[in-house]
Amino acid sequence: MKEQNEQLEHLAEIRTMMERSSRFLSLSGLSGISAGIIALAGAFAAYQYMGWEAFSSHEVYETNAMRGGRDYTSFLIADALVVIVLALLSGFYFTWRKAKKKGYQIWTPTARRLAINLLIPLATGGIFCLILIFKYHLVGLVAPATLIFYGLTLLNASKYTLDEIRYLGISEIILGLIATFYIGYGLLFWAIGFGVLHIVYGALMFNKYER
């Protein structure tokens, strides 16, 4: 019996080592929670700036690009950039803290593959959204497009990290597709996708892997 238990322990150790070599396990649930809070703060800032027009389904965003001396499009782009930078910084901090606590290395070959699989579809989606804004003035489609591309990004990168990221990606894609039917409510869907879903999945990951 003792020998059998030792064999099981060795198998568990081998499995853990294989997972570490093939998956990035340092991703912290607190990264998702912090990113969600930052996204909600960004959505609230947009609402404060735009008022109820941010949730208007009767007027498409591009027809309100300049009203009352306020440039909505430029503000939304700046707001999104601030949210992205702060979310990345907070995500890196909590991931670094978890890796340090567990004795993991952060910049491993798996982490590099994860970064590449994140950046390519994410950059593609960002360029696509800029084309929608500046070439075709379809600002109302930006929120659904960002959700869909972000979901595809997570789905593409999920094979290199925790399984929960795959389900988060699928949720973002579904939400983005729904948002295409409600042009004008993009800020609301953006807050749900990047705010609420991040907090929910971050909390689930934290309770499962870090408590």
Backbone torsions as a table, in degrees:
resi	resn	phi	psi	omega
1	MET	NA	-42.5	179.8
2	LYS	-63.8	-40.8	179.3
3	GLU	-64.9	-38.1	179.1
4	GLN	-65.1	-42.0	178.4
5	ASN	-63.6	-39.0	178.7
6	GLU	-64.8	-38.6	178.0
7	GLN	-64.6	-40.4	177.9
8	LEU	-64.3	-38.8	178.2
9	GLU	-65.0	-41.1	178.1
10	HIS	-63.7	-40.9	178.6
11	LEU	-63.8	-40.4	178.0
12	ALA	-63.1	-40.6	178.4
13	GLU	-64.9	-42.3	178.3
14	ILE	-62.8	-42.3	179.4
15	ARG	-63.1	-41.6	179.1
16	THR	-62.9	-42.8	179.6
17	MET	-63.9	-39.2	178.7
18	MET	-66.4	-39.4	178.7
19	GLU	-65.1	-40.4	179.2
20	ARG	-64.2	-35.5	-178.0
21	SER	-78.3	-23.4	-175.9
22	SER	-109.6	-14.4	-178.4
23	ARG	-134.6	145.7	177.1
24	PHE	-87.1	105.6	-172.7
25	LEU	-99.7	2.7	-176.7
26	SER	-85.1	-5.6	-178.7
27	LEU	-61.0	125.5	-175.7
28	SER	-96.7	141.4	174.1
29	GLY	-62.6	-28.2	177.9
30	LEU	-66.0	-25.5	175.5
31	SER	-63.0	-44.2	178.2
32	GLY	-65.1	-41.9	-180.0
33	ILE	-63.7	-45.9	-179.5
34	SER	-65.0	-40.1	178.1
35	ALA	-63.0	-39.4	178.5
36	GLY	-65.0	-41.9	178.6
37	ILE	-64.2	-42.9	178.8
38	ILE	-63.4	-40.7	178.8
39	ALA	-64.2	-40.7	177.7
40	LEU	-64.9	-37.8	177.2
41	ALA	-64.2	-40.0	177.4
42	GLY	-65.2	-40.1	177.8
43	ALA	-65.4	-38.7	178.2
44	PHE	-65.7	-39.4	177.9
45	ALA	-62.8	-40.7	177.9
46	ALA	-64.4	-40.1	178.2
47	TYR	-64.6	-41.5	178.5
48	GLN	-62.3	-35.6	-178.2
49	TYR	-77.8	-40.3	-172.8
50	MET	-97.3	-21.1	-176.7
51	GLY	72.1	-153.5	-176.3
52	TRP	-69.0	-15.6	177.4
53	GLU	-62.4	-21.3	177.6
54	ALA	-64.2	-21.1	-178.2
55	PHE	-117.9	17.2	-177.4
56	SER	-78.2	127.9	176.4
57	SER	-97.5	0.7	-175.8
58	HIS	-98.3	-17.9	179.5
59	GLU	-131.0	125.1	-179.2
60	VAL	-71.5	147.8	-174.7
61	TYR	-53.1	-41.7	-172.9
62	GLU	-64.6	-25.8	178.0
63	THR	-75.9	-12.5	178.5
64	ASN	-109.5	19.6	-175.0
65	ALA	-57.6	-36.3	175.6
66	MET	-131.1	114.0	176.9
67	ARG	-148.5	128.1	-180.0
68	GLY	64.7	27.3	178.7
69	GLY	78.2	9.3	-177.8
70	ARG	-108.1	128.9	179.2
71	ASP	-94.1	95.2	-175.7
72	TYR	-64.6	-42.5	-175.3
73	THR	-61.9	-48.7	179.8
74	SER	-62.0	-39.2	179.7
75	PHE	-64.1	-44.1	-178.6
76	LEU	-64.0	-38.6	178.0
77	ILE	-65.3	-45.7	179.5
78	ALA	-63.7	-40.6	179.5
79	ASP	-62.1	-43.9	179.9
80	ALA	-65.2	-39.6	179.6
81	LEU	-64.4	-41.8	178.0
82	VAL	-62.8	-43.3	179.0
83	VAL	-61.4	-44.7	-178.9
84	ILE	-62.1	-46.3	-178.1
85	VAL	-63.5	-47.0	-179.6
86	LEU	-64.8	-39.5	179.3
87	ALA	-65.0	-40.9	178.4
88	LEU	-64.8	-42.4	-179.9
89	LEU	-63.8	-45.7	179.8
90	SER	-66.4	-38.3	178.5
91	GLY	-63.5	-42.1	178.1
92	PHE	-63.9	-40.6	-177.9
93	TYR	-63.5	-49.2	-177.3
94	PHE	-69.2	-33.6	176.2
95	THR	-67.1	-44.4	177.1
96	TRP	-60.5	-40.9	-178.9
97	ARG	-65.8	-40.8	178.8
98	LYS	-67.0	-42.7	-179.9
99	ALA	-62.5	-41.6	179.4
100	LYS	-64.8	-40.5	-178.9
101	LYS	-64.9	-39.1	-176.9
102	LYS	-93.1	-2.7	179.2
103	GLY	76.9	24.0	179.2
104	TYR	-90.2	155.4	169.3
105	GLN	-89.3	144.5	-177.6
106	ILE	-88.5	-54.9	-172.8
107	TRP	-89.1	77.0	179.4
108	THR	-102.7	169.0	175.4
109	PRO	-55.5	-36.7	177.8
110	THR	-66.0	-40.4	178.1
111	ALA	-63.5	-37.2	178.3
112	ARG	-67.1	-40.4	176.9
113	ARG	-64.9	-39.5	177.7
114	LEU	-61.5	-44.9	-179.0
115	ALA	-61.8	-42.8	180.0
116	ILE	-63.7	-44.4	-179.1
117	ASN	-70.7	-19.0	173.2
118	LEU	-82.3	-45.4	-170.2
119	LEU	-71.4	-38.3	-175.0
120	ILE	-62.7	-56.8	178.9
121	PRO	-68.2	-29.8	179.4
122	LEU	-67.5	-43.5	177.9
123	ALA	-66.2	-38.8	177.5
124	THR	-60.3	-44.9	178.5
125	GLY	-64.0	-39.3	179.1
126	GLY	-63.8	-44.0	178.6
127	ILE	-65.1	-40.8	178.4
128	PHE	-60.2	-42.8	-179.9
129	CYS	-67.1	-37.0	176.4
130	LEU	-64.4	-36.6	176.1
131	ILE	-65.0	-42.8	177.6
132	LEU	-58.3	-39.1	-175.9
133	ILE	-75.6	-55.2	-168.2
134	PHE	-90.5	-24.0	179.7
135	LYS	-92.7	-45.8	-174.3
136	TYR	-112.3	-4.2	178.0
137	HIS	56.7	34.5	179.2
138	LEU	-98.4	64.2	-175.5
139	VAL	-65.1	-30.0	-178.7
140	GLY	-64.7	-20.3	180.0
141	LEU	-90.7	-5.3	-175.1
142	VAL	-66.8	-44.7	-179.2
143	ALA	-60.7	-49.4	175.9
144	PRO	-60.0	-39.8	-178.5
145	ALA	-65.3	-41.5	179.6
146	THR	-64.6	-39.8	178.6
147	LEU	-64.4	-43.4	-178.5
148	ILE	-67.1	-47.2	-179.6
149	PHE	-66.0	-37.2	178.2
150	TYR	-65.2	-41.5	177.2
151	GLY	-62.2	-42.5	177.4
152	LEU	-64.7	-35.4	177.5
153	THR	-62.5	-47.7	179.5
154	LEU	-64.2	-40.2	179.5
155	LEU	-63.9	-39.7	-179.7
156	ASN	-68.0	-34.9	-176.6
157	ALA	-91.2	-9.6	-172.2
158	SER	-64.8	-25.1	-179.0
159	LYS	-69.6	-11.2	179.1
160	TYR	-105.9	4.4	-179.0
161	THR	-147.4	-154.8	-173.1
162	LEU	-68.1	148.7	-177.8
163	ASP	-62.8	-29.5	-178.4
164	GLU	-60.3	-28.0	179.6
165	ILE	-64.1	-34.4	177.8
166	ARG	-62.9	-45.2	-178.9
167	TYR	-69.8	-33.6	174.9
168	LEU	-64.1	-42.2	178.3
169	GLY	-61.0	-44.3	178.3
170	ILE	-62.3	-40.8	178.4
171	SER	-62.1	-40.8	179.9
172	GLU	-65.9	-40.3	179.6
173	ILE	-63.4	-46.8	-179.8
174	ILE	-61.3	-44.1	-180.0
175	LEU	-63.6	-40.1	178.2
176	GLY	-63.4	-40.2	178.1
177	LEU	-65.3	-40.5	176.8
178	ILE	-63.0	-39.3	-178.0
179	ALA	-63.4	-25.8	179.3
180	THR	-66.3	-20.1	177.7
181	PHE	-86.7	-8.4	-176.1
182	TYR	-130.6	58.3	178.1
183	ILE	-61.5	131.3	-175.7
184	GLY	112.6	-22.7	176.8
185	TYR	-104.3	24.0	-175.3
186	GLY	-58.6	-39.8	-178.5
187	LEU	-63.6	-37.3	178.8
188	LEU	-65.0	-46.9	178.6
189	PHE	-66.6	-35.6	177.8
190	TRP	-62.0	-42.4	179.0
191	ALA	-65.0	-39.2	179.2
192	ILE	-67.9	-47.1	-175.3
193	GLY	-69.4	-51.2	-176.4
194	PHE	-87.9	-19.1	-180.0
195	GLY	-99.1	-69.6	-173.1
196	VAL	-64.9	-47.6	-177.6
197	LEU	-63.5	-38.5	177.2
198	HIS	-61.9	-42.9	-179.4
199	ILE	-65.3	-43.8	-179.0
200	VAL	-62.9	-51.7	-178.4
201	TYR	-68.7	-34.5	176.5
202	GLY	-63.1	-41.8	178.8
203	ALA	-65.3	-41.1	178.3
204	LEU	-63.0	-42.9	179.4
205	MET	-66.3	-39.5	-179.7
206	PHE	-65.2	-44.7	-179.8
207	ASN	-66.1	-32.0	-176.2
208	LYS	-82.6	-37.7	-170.6
209	TYR	-113.4	-17.2	-169.8
210	GLU	-122.3	-11.0	-179.6
211	ARG	-80.8	NA	NA
